[in-house]
Amino acid sequence: MLRPTKILVPTDFSEYSDRALSQALDIAKQYNAKIYLLHVIHLAIHRWAIDYSIGEDVVEEIKKEAVDSAYDGMKKQLEKFPKSSEIEVHTDIATGITYDAILQEAKDKKVDLIVIASLGQSGIAKYLIGGVARNVLKGAQCPVLLTK
């Protein structure tokens, strides 16, 4: 029987991610597990820098703002769930290809459960599993709980 001690919850701040976080918080409370809340910033900014001749200093400022905004978003997301104060929650930001960063974080933190929304901000289609969730499901070394 699965008794998770470390749960990874990727978030894009959508209502779908809120549902995944809610489920993860319930599981974490039941098993006294830690939660790792992760937001991945897909930085296509380097492409923009080349295409539009943006200086490196401007690129670095945009990256810093994106990270600050993401931490603020995670704080606000956690505030929606009063029970999050009863659970050990760690927040982190990664950059890169979203599903690769999620899988790497799971490996680095040695998580034993990933709770991820089946759809994210893109919303793709009502009955399809989103591309990120699909790739995480295919590549994960631990159980993955998909939420609606």
GROMACS elastic network, one bead per residue, 0.5 to 0.9 nm:
[ bonds ]
;  ai    aj funct       b0    kb
    2   112     6  0.84539   500
    2   113     6  0.87767   500
    2   143     6  0.87894   500
    3    31     6  0.64590   500
    3    33     6  0.85977   500
    3   112     6  0.83434   500
    4     7     6  0.66937   500
    4    27     6  0.80805   500
    4    28     6  0.75896   500
    4    31     6  0.66663   500
    4    32     6  0.84620   500
    4    33     6  0.62325   500
    4    34     6  0.86239   500
    4   111     6  0.79679   500
    4   112     6  0.55378   500
    4   113     6  0.62097   500
    5    28     6  0.75673   500
    5    31     6  0.69766   500
    5    32     6  0.69339   500
    5    34     6  0.60110   500
    5    35     6  0.84556   500
    5   111     6  0.74771   500
    5   112     6  0.67418   500
    5   113     6  0.82653   500
    6    28     6  0.81592   500
    6    33     6  0.55159   500
    6    35     6  0.59349   500
    6    36     6  0.73096   500
    6   109     6  0.78882   500
    6   110     6  0.74273   500
    6   112     6  0.56986   500
    6   113     6  0.66918   500
    6   114     6  0.87096   500
    7    24     6  0.70626   500
    7    27     6  0.87336   500
    7    28     6  0.73982   500
    7    33     6  0.69682   500
    7    34     6  0.61312   500
    7    36     6  0.60277   500
    7    37     6  0.84464   500
    7   106     6  0.86232   500
    7   111     6  0.56629   500
    7   112     6  0.63003   500
    7   114     6  0.56678   500
    7   115     6  0.70454   500
    8    24     6  0.83169   500
    8    34     6  0.86143   500
    8    35     6  0.59045   500
    8    37     6  0.61018   500
    8    38     6  0.72229   500
    8   102     6  0.83855   500
    8   105     6  0.81221   500
    8   106     6  0.66189   500
    8   109     6  0.85963   500
    8   111     6  0.64036   500
    8   112     6  0.81827   500
    8   113     6  0.63608   500
    8   115     6  0.62275   500
    8   116     6  0.81803   500
    9    17     6  0.81827   500
    9    20     6  0.70909   500
    9    21     6  0.63521   500
    9    24     6  0.71734   500
    9    35     6  0.70569   500
    9    36     6  0.60409   500
    9    38     6  0.60984   500
    9    39     6  0.87085   500
    9   102     6  0.89098   500
    9   113     6  0.87685   500
    9   114     6  0.60045   500
    9   115     6  0.51501   500
    9   116     6  0.58900   500
    9   117     6  0.87564   500
   10    17     6  0.74261   500
   10    20     6  0.85173   500
   10    21     6  0.84776   500
   10    36     6  0.81676   500
   10    37     6  0.58651   500
   10    39     6  0.58009   500
   10    40     6  0.77491   500
   10   102     6  0.68969   500
   10   114     6  0.80506   500
   10   115     6  0.74233   500
   10   116     6  0.60267   500
   10   117     6  0.81203   500
   11    14     6  0.74108   500
   11    16     6  0.86481   500
   11    17     6  0.52282   500
   11    18     6  0.78247   500
   11    20     6  0.83558   500
   11    21     6  0.80468   500
   11    37     6  0.69048   500
   11    38     6  0.59424   500
   11    39     6  0.52086   500
   11    40     6  0.78137   500
   11    74     6  0.80812   500
   11   116     6  0.77550   500
   11   117     6  0.81616   500
   11   120     6  0.83406   500
   12    15     6  0.89043   500
   12    16     6  0.85753   500
   12    17     6  0.63345   500
   12    38     6  0.86840   500
   12    39     6  0.62278   500
   12    40     6  0.77134   500
   12    70     6  0.89487   500
   12    73     6  0.89491   500
   12   120     6  0.66426   500
   12   121     6  0.67135   500
   13    16     6  0.79583   500
   13    17     6  0.58698   500
   13    18     6  0.68986   500
   13    39     6  0.84380   500
   13    70     6  0.89153   500
   13    73     6  0.68426   500
   13    74     6  0.74204   500
   13    77     6  0.69110   500
   13   120     6  0.84397   500
   13   121     6  0.78748   500
   14    17     6  0.51648   500
   14    18     6  0.64323   500
   14    19     6  0.88704   500
   14   120     6  0.62255   500
   14   121     6  0.56141   500
   15    19     6  0.64225   500
   15    20     6  0.88148   500
   15   120     6  0.81085   500
   15   121     6  0.83075   500
   16    19     6  0.51837   500
   16    20     6  0.64549   500
   16    21     6  0.87489   500
   16   116     6  0.86264   500
   16   117     6  0.54690   500
   16   118     6  0.76018   500
   16   119     6  0.64205   500
   16   120     6  0.60489   500
   16   121     6  0.79520   500
   16   147     6  0.76104   500
   16   148     6  0.65732   500
   17    21     6  0.60915   500
   17    22     6  0.85026   500
   17   116     6  0.70319   500
   17   117     6  0.54605   500
   17   118     6  0.88439   500
   17   119     6  0.82765   500
   17   120     6  0.69158   500
   17   121     6  0.88411   500
   17   147     6  0.85084   500
   18    21     6  0.50796   500
   18    22     6  0.61188   500
   18    23     6  0.86850   500
   18    77     6  0.72152   500
   18    78     6  0.88630   500
   18    80     6  0.85641   500
   18   117     6  0.84513   500
   19    22     6  0.50425   500
   19    23     6  0.62973   500
   19    24     6  0.86258   500
   19   116     6  0.89542   500
   19   117     6  0.73202   500
   19   147     6  0.69465   500
   19   148     6  0.73139   500
   20    23     6  0.51854   500
   20    24     6  0.61638   500
   20    25     6  0.86134   500
   20   115     6  0.59381   500
   20   116     6  0.56238   500
   20   117     6  0.54567   500
   20   118     6  0.88706   500
   20   145     6  0.85869   500
   20   146     6  0.77493   500
   20   147     6  0.56445   500
   20   148     6  0.78115   500
   21    25     6  0.60324   500
   21    26     6  0.86112   500
   21    37     6  0.82160   500
   21    77     6  0.88741   500
   21    78     6  0.85069   500
   21    81     6  0.87818   500
   21   115     6  0.74468   500
   21   116     6  0.80792   500
   21   117     6  0.87371   500
   22    25     6  0.51521   500
   22    26     6  0.63703   500
   22    27     6  0.87835   500
   22    81     6  0.73532   500
   22    84     6  0.89304   500
   23    26     6  0.51964   500
   23    27     6  0.63376   500
   23    28     6  0.86030   500
   23   115     6  0.76673   500
   23   147     6  0.79831   500
   24    27     6  0.50703   500
   24    28     6  0.59376   500
   24    29     6  0.84609   500
   24    35     6  0.74916   500
   24   114     6  0.86052   500
   24   115     6  0.62139   500
   24   116     6  0.89704   500
   25    29     6  0.60122   500
   25    30     6  0.85184   500
   25    33     6  0.88563   500
   25    35     6  0.75766   500
   25    81     6  0.85894   500
   25    83     6  0.73245   500
   25    84     6  0.66286   500
   25    87     6  0.74847   500
   26    29     6  0.52409   500
   26    30     6  0.62602   500
   26    31     6  0.88041   500
   26    83     6  0.85246   500
   27    30     6  0.51206   500
   27    31     6  0.62529   500
   27    32     6  0.81365   500
   27    33     6  0.76535   500
   28    31     6  0.52755   500
   28    32     6  0.52985   500
   28    34     6  0.63608   500
   28    35     6  0.69630   500
   28    87     6  0.70767   500
   28    88     6  0.87277   500
   29    32     6  0.50838   500
   29    33     6  0.66779   500
   29    34     6  0.88312   500
   29    83     6  0.84253   500
   29    84     6  0.89673   500
   29    86     6  0.77722   500
   29    87     6  0.65371   500
   30    33     6  0.78609   500
   32    87     6  0.74679   500
   32    88     6  0.86138   500
   33    87     6  0.75831   500
   33    88     6  0.75031   500
   34    87     6  0.67673   500
   34    88     6  0.50876   500
   34    89     6  0.59601   500
   34    90     6  0.77330   500
   35    87     6  0.76107   500
   35    88     6  0.63209   500
   35    90     6  0.61847   500
   35    91     6  0.84106   500
   36    88     6  0.86690   500
   36    89     6  0.59040   500
   36    91     6  0.58550   500
   36    92     6  0.73259   500
   36   109     6  0.84930   500
   36   111     6  0.86453   500
   37    74     6  0.77009   500
   37    89     6  0.70050   500
   37    90     6  0.60620   500
   37    92     6  0.63388   500
   37    93     6  0.86397   500
   38    74     6  0.84093   500
   38    90     6  0.84519   500
   38    91     6  0.59376   500
   38    92     6  0.50051   500
   38    93     6  0.57646   500
   38    94     6  0.72934   500
   38   102     6  0.76459   500
   38   105     6  0.82925   500
   39    70     6  0.68366   500
   39    71     6  0.83724   500
   39    74     6  0.79133   500
   39    91     6  0.81594   500
   39    92     6  0.65773   500
   39    93     6  0.50573   500
   39    94     6  0.63754   500
   39    95     6  0.84761   500
   39    98     6  0.86407   500
   39   102     6  0.86376   500
   40    70     6  0.86350   500
   40    92     6  0.86201   500
   40    93     6  0.57675   500
   40    95     6  0.53152   500
   40    96     6  0.69630   500
   40    97     6  0.78321   500
   40    98     6  0.56695   500
   40    99     6  0.86786   500
   40   101     6  0.68574   500
   40   102     6  0.76349   500
   41    63     6  0.88659   500
   41    66     6  0.74474   500
   41    67     6  0.77492   500
   41    70     6  0.82088   500
   41    93     6  0.72441   500
   41    94     6  0.61602   500
   41    96     6  0.64319   500
   41    97     6  0.81327   500
   41    98     6  0.73802   500
   42    45     6  0.85399   500
   42    94     6  0.85316   500
   42    95     6  0.56683   500
   42    96     6  0.50093   500
   42    97     6  0.59266   500
   42    98     6  0.65363   500
   43    46     6  0.70099   500
   43    47     6  0.86450   500
   43    63     6  0.78862   500
   43    95     6  0.64815   500
   43    96     6  0.62300   500
   43    97     6  0.83443   500
   44    47     6  0.54784   500
   44    48     6  0.66794   500
   44    49     6  0.88845   500
   44    96     6  0.86586   500
   45    49     6  0.60588   500
   45    50     6  0.87065   500
   45    59     6  0.67346   500
   45    62     6  0.81854   500
   45    63     6  0.81751   500
   46    50     6  0.64477   500
   46    51     6  0.86409   500
   46    54     6  0.88777   500
   46    56     6  0.89599   500
   46    59     6  0.74446   500
   47    50     6  0.52605   500
   47    51     6  0.60799   500
   47    52     6  0.84369   500
   48    52     6  0.56703   500
   48    53     6  0.75696   500
   48    54     6  0.71526   500
   48    59     6  0.89430   500
   49    52     6  0.54479   500
   49    53     6  0.51414   500
   49    55     6  0.67313   500
   49    56     6  0.75888   500
   49    58     6  0.87882   500
   49    59     6  0.70179   500
   50    53     6  0.51988   500
   50    54     6  0.68744   500
   51    54     6  0.79934   500
   54    57     6  0.83726   500
   54    58     6  0.65572   500
   54    59     6  0.69399   500
   55    58     6  0.53658   500
   55    59     6  0.64347   500
   55    60     6  0.88471   500
   56    60     6  0.61474   500
   56    61     6  0.86034   500
   57    60     6  0.51538   500
   57    61     6  0.62685   500
   57    62     6  0.87229   500
   58    61     6  0.50573   500
   58    62     6  0.62197   500
   58    63     6  0.86435   500
   59    62     6  0.51543   500
   59    63     6  0.62401   500
   59    64     6  0.86898   500
   60    63     6  0.50412   500
   60    64     6  0.61721   500
   60    65     6  0.86383   500
   61    64     6  0.50670   500
   61    65     6  0.61860   500
   61    66     6  0.85947   500
   62    65     6  0.51138   500
   62    66     6  0.61502   500
   62    67     6  0.86906   500
   63    66     6  0.50664   500
   63    67     6  0.62572   500
   63    68     6  0.86453   500
   64    67     6  0.51866   500
   64    68     6  0.61433   500
   64    69     6  0.84925   500
   65    68     6  0.50843   500
   65    69     6  0.59597   500
   65    70     6  0.84713   500
   66    69     6  0.51067   500
   66    70     6  0.60980   500
   66    71     6  0.87314   500
   67    70     6  0.50467   500
   67    71     6  0.62856   500
   67    72     6  0.85902   500
   67    93     6  0.69142   500
   67    94     6  0.88742   500
   68    71     6  0.52821   500
   68    72     6  0.62265   500
   68    73     6  0.85949   500
   69    72     6  0.50388   500
   69    73     6  0.60652   500
   69    74     6  0.86886   500
   70    74     6  0.62113   500
   70    75     6  0.86055   500
   70    93     6  0.73214   500
   71    74     6  0.51361   500
   71    75     6  0.62300   500
   71    76     6  0.86801   500
   71    91     6  0.75693   500
   71    92     6  0.77522   500
   71    93     6  0.75398   500
   72    75     6  0.50989   500
   72    76     6  0.62439   500
   72    77     6  0.85612   500
   73    76     6  0.51438   500
   73    77     6  0.60433   500
   73    78     6  0.86218   500
   74    78     6  0.61088   500
   74    79     6  0.85479   500
   74    91     6  0.72683   500
   74    92     6  0.89763   500
   75    78     6  0.52401   500
   75    79     6  0.62714   500
   75    91     6  0.86117   500
   76    79     6  0.50534   500
   76    80     6  0.67823   500
   77    80     6  0.55007   500
   77    81     6  0.75269   500
   78    81     6  0.55059   500
   78    82     6  0.76576   500
   78    83     6  0.89550   500
   78    84     6  0.63587   500
   78    85     6  0.84504   500
   79    82     6  0.63405   500
   79    84     6  0.77087   500
   79    85     6  0.86684   500
   80    84     6  0.86708   500
   81    84     6  0.55869   500
   81    85     6  0.81036   500
   82    85     6  0.60544   500
   82    86     6  0.79844   500
   83    86     6  0.53948   500
   83    87     6  0.70808   500
   84    87     6  0.53048   500
   84    88     6  0.76746   500
   84    89     6  0.71927   500
   85    88     6  0.75187   500
   85    89     6  0.81260   500
   86    89     6  0.89902   500
   94    98     6  0.84097   500
   94   101     6  0.63463   500
   94   102     6  0.82178   500
   94   105     6  0.83148   500
   95    98     6  0.75516   500
   95   101     6  0.68775   500
   96    99     6  0.86685   500
   96   100     6  0.73990   500
   96   101     6  0.62292   500
   97   100     6  0.54452   500
   97   101     6  0.60801   500
   97   102     6  0.86778   500
   98   101     6  0.52604   500
   98   102     6  0.62596   500
   98   103     6  0.87400   500
   98   132     6  0.67253   500
   99   102     6  0.50439   500
   99   103     6  0.61568   500
   99   104     6  0.85197   500
   99   131     6  0.84979   500
   99   132     6  0.52656   500
   99   133     6  0.74659   500
   99   134     6  0.87719   500
   99   135     6  0.61546   500
   99   136     6  0.56417   500
   99   139     6  0.87213   500
  100   103     6  0.51832   500
  100   104     6  0.60689   500
  100   105     6  0.85505   500
  100   132     6  0.89641   500
  100   135     6  0.83780   500
  100   136     6  0.78318   500
  100   139     6  0.87398   500
  101   104     6  0.50459   500
  101   105     6  0.60596   500
  101   106     6  0.85690   500
  102   105     6  0.51248   500
  102   106     6  0.62041   500
  102   107     6  0.86685   500
  102   136     6  0.72410   500
  103   106     6  0.50846   500
  103   107     6  0.62569   500
  103   108     6  0.86319   500
  103   136     6  0.64559   500
  103   139     6  0.69872   500
  103   140     6  0.62020   500
  103   141     6  0.83206   500
  104   107     6  0.50715   500
  104   108     6  0.60237   500
  104   109     6  0.85119   500
  105   108     6  0.50099   500
  105   109     6  0.59382   500
  105   110     6  0.81027   500
  105   111     6  0.83795   500
  106   109     6  0.53755   500
  106   110     6  0.57112   500
  106   111     6  0.52486   500
  106   112     6  0.80695   500
  106   113     6  0.84382   500
  106   114     6  0.75953   500
  106   140     6  0.78983   500
  106   141     6  0.82513   500
  106   142     6  0.83526   500
  107   111     6  0.68268   500
  107   140     6  0.85882   500
  107   141     6  0.77494   500
  108   111     6  0.80418   500
  110   142     6  0.89610   500
  111   114     6  0.72713   500
  111   142     6  0.73280   500
  112   141     6  0.84387   500
  112   142     6  0.54291   500
  112   143     6  0.67499   500
  112   144     6  0.88106   500
  113   142     6  0.58378   500
  113   143     6  0.52015   500
  113   144     6  0.57912   500
  113   145     6  0.73434   500
  114   136     6  0.88114   500
  114   140     6  0.83240   500
  114   142     6  0.72985   500
  114   143     6  0.65004   500
  114   145     6  0.61186   500
  114   146     6  0.84008   500
  115   143     6  0.87533   500
  115   144     6  0.59021   500
  115   146     6  0.61196   500
  115   147     6  0.72639   500
  116   119     6  0.85427   500
  116   133     6  0.66849   500
  116   136     6  0.87085   500
  116   144     6  0.73253   500
  116   145     6  0.62858   500
  116   146     6  0.52394   500
  116   147     6  0.61997   500
  117   120     6  0.64723   500
  117   129     6  0.88582   500
  117   130     6  0.84637   500
  117   133     6  0.69324   500
  117   145     6  0.83196   500
  117   146     6  0.55581   500
  117   148     6  0.60871   500
  118   128     6  0.79976   500
  118   129     6  0.51682   500
  118   130     6  0.57461   500
  118   131     6  0.87507   500
  118   132     6  0.83481   500
  118   133     6  0.56306   500
  118   134     6  0.79229   500
  118   146     6  0.53762   500
  118   147     6  0.55721   500
  118   148     6  0.57410   500
  119   122     6  0.73745   500
  119   123     6  0.55769   500
  119   124     6  0.72541   500
  119   125     6  0.82947   500
  119   126     6  0.83212   500
  119   128     6  0.78378   500
  119   129     6  0.60756   500
  119   131     6  0.82578   500
  119   132     6  0.82875   500
  119   133     6  0.72454   500
  119   147     6  0.83506   500
  119   148     6  0.72089   500
  120   123     6  0.54535   500
  120   124     6  0.80756   500
  120   130     6  0.69105   500
  120   132     6  0.84087   500
  120   133     6  0.86813   500
  121   124     6  0.83246   500
  122   125     6  0.86502   500
  122   130     6  0.82228   500
  123   126     6  0.71390   500
  123   130     6  0.75057   500
  124   127     6  0.87608   500
  124   128     6  0.72483   500
  124   129     6  0.83045   500
  124   130     6  0.65878   500
  124   131     6  0.88210   500
  125   128     6  0.55074   500
  125   129     6  0.80685   500
  125   130     6  0.81280   500
  126   129     6  0.84848   500
  128   131     6  0.89444   500
  129   132     6  0.84066   500
  129   133     6  0.65557   500
  129   134     6  0.62085   500
  129   146     6  0.89487   500
  130   133     6  0.54323   500
  130   134     6  0.61241   500
  130   135     6  0.87106   500
  131   134     6  0.50658   500
  131   135     6  0.61543   500
  131   136     6  0.85613   500
  132   135     6  0.52624   500
  132   136     6  0.61349   500
  132   137     6  0.85246   500
  133   136     6  0.50751   500
  133   137     6  0.59994   500
  133   138     6  0.85677   500
  133   146     6  0.75832   500
  134   137     6  0.51029   500
  134   138     6  0.62300   500
  134   139     6  0.86897   500
  135   138     6  0.50407   500
  135   139     6  0.60694   500
  135   140     6  0.83304   500
  136   139     6  0.51841   500
  136   140     6  0.56084   500
  136   144     6  0.80245   500
  137   140     6  0.56238   500
  137   141     6  0.89403   500
  137   143     6  0.82938   500
  137   144     6  0.62394   500
  137   145     6  0.87221   500
  137   146     6  0.85204   500
  138   141     6  0.89019   500
  140   143     6  0.71934   500
  140   144     6  0.72929   500
  141   144     6  0.89149   500
